[in-house]
Amino acid sequence: MIVDLVKLKPEIQKRLIENYKDYHRVTWSELGNKFDVGISTFRYTLRHGKRPLKKDIFDELIKPLPKDIANEMKRDAIIVQGNWKRIKLKIKRDGKKAAKSILKKYGHDYFRKIGKIGSKNQKTYWTRERSLKQCNYGRLGGLKRVKRTKYFNRQEKHVFEENKRLGLKFKSNYFLDNELNFDFVYFKNGNIIGVEETTLNPFRGLASFIEKRSKIEREIPFIVTFKESYPQIVSFLLKMGMIPLNLNQRHLFINKILNPQSRNKIRKKIKDMIKQKIDSSRVFSYVNATRELETPYDRYEKTVHRVLNVLGLNPMGRALIETRDGFHFVPDDMISINDKKIVFLVSHSSSRGSLFYTFYKDSTYGVLFKNTLKERIYTFSIIFDFSGTVSAYGNNKPRELWLKYCDFKLVVNNKNLKKLPSLIKSTLGS
């Protein structure tokens, strides 16, 4: 079917779709059904700009934007005629058959029974001190396993094979000391000429990358290869002495970056490429931030806000905070004490994995607030931890980063939840 198609820059098309999805708070499945497009096509093809948008889809996507921005997009859009074929991917996942078999064979109380058997046979109860000690042993054992393993995730495997094709001399999963390791380390005449970390998105591991950057010589290029990222984060990596590379473009730059004669030229080229993306993403940053201001509190954010009121700290609620580059943050709450502004990052975790993710996330915000804002604003990270593990107090890398980069820190659990007012007060030192 021949229709009018709207051609946009891939990064603008991606942000336009994500902005519409966030505005209406719908799933990818609901978006696909609304526009009569397969979920996979909408999420992976249209979202990443691999195909242009139908004009009626484009007209709908720009509706949530302010009028001046929507009109500007209409002016910049290139309209062409082309073929539009609807491809819908149907994935069927059905565990009913397996569930019916279990119920038929073992009865409705099957899982309750095996739980009781497990608890009955559990005869060892550790003290908290012993659990924390075991955490440390587990971490040391984990480091030893990492040193021995040659396992790659999909992205690391891609980089490994690409390095082989390019004829680079390198070692994977290489330790510079007992704990400082990199996904790839590059050599020439026995000397290190570069290190590289690979990640899906550098936002989560930002504090970790900065920590590693500080522990190696500035002359050694530190490469961060990613699959997707926010332009402002990529720009920040450059400012902090790292070289960000998109996985799809890596093969064009890696050899030149490892060469001292061409390194600065490539760094400047990457900086110019990022600058173009930053200009278009600033608009979406403001639109998303103003919308986030209106997001209602969840139960944990409500609890913190109520406690701050009880303490007489006059919380301002969500606030719009602008960076020097024109981007925006919206923290969960904000107070001012003796001309010192403090923002609150409130999270909750129900598993060890989500706890570690929160440690990484809040440490990243700590780094960004210290290095990108127009004025000094302090971070207060409060984590409601219901994971049932001792990782919130043990010796692990995510927690170390959280302790270092957040100005005020607090972990709340079932045991100290009622003491939250006094805990916040003592943490603030008042």
Order of alpha helices (4+ residues) and beta strands (2+ residues): beta-alpha-alpha-beta-alpha-alpha-beta-alpha-alpha-alpha-alpha-beta-beta-beta-alpha-beta-alpha-beta-alpha-alpha-alpha-beta-beta-beta-beta-alpha-beta-alpha-beta-alpha
